[in-house]
Amino acid sequence: MAEAPQRLEPDNKPIRDIAYETLKHAIITGELTPGSRIVETAYANRLHISRTPLREALRKLELDGLVQYEIRRGVTVCAFTLSDIEEIFDIRNAMMMLLLPSVVAKVTTEDLERLRAILVHMDAALEKDDCEALAVYNRQFHGTLEHVSDKKRILSVIDSQEEYIIRFSAIAIASVTHRRAAHEEHHEMVRLLEAHDLDSLKTLTQRHLEDSKASCLRALKNREF
């Protein structure tokens, strides 16, 4: 049986929600691999919780399409399909495009300074060919950009996809052909944002997001991850 987190950290959230988030993270990151069985007794003991909140967490994961109940096998982890991943990118990309008018309208000098500071770290990571660090800063850049909008309902949809986006964006960043071009587009986004050029920013962002999706799907098809 695949390894899982050994213990839940104390939190103010209900135990079922913590169990859900812990298992969801393990599935999305690949710590729990497709086809792995989640035996209720074993995982309840491992996570130091009762079986009732674990079952509630598993039902929620089933609704997410992350686990399934199989006759005589119990609960197993589902594999991500290319269609699943494409849909995750489509949700995130559509939400991001909806945010852009508010981002341009609300951006401040301090916001631009924060984005440029992240770009400095991204520049260094790119020069060192540090894909792991670049993936972290990439998500920090986009997250900072998104939250300038202060559109809480749209942001909540993006945030619900956060772990998926982190994992699959990292796959796109690992593509050598896409990496440097995508980073140059980040610099151009900041320049267009400072100029309040919404139309050009929309065009560039749409291309940037679609290229990221295409790079990830191509890598997955070729098993380059």
KAHUSUL-V914860 format. One line per field, one symbol per residue. phi: phi as a letter, one per 40 degrees, with the letter a starting at -180 (. if undefined). Layout:
BEGIN
phi->???
END
This chain:
BEGIN
phi->.ccbdcaccdaccddccccdcccccccccgcbcdgccbcdcccccccgbcccccccccccccccgcbacbcgbgcbcccccccdcccccccccccccccddccccbdbdcccccccccccccdcccccfccccccccccccccccccccgccccccccccbdccccccccccccccccccccccccccdccccccfcccccccccdccccccccccccccccfca
END
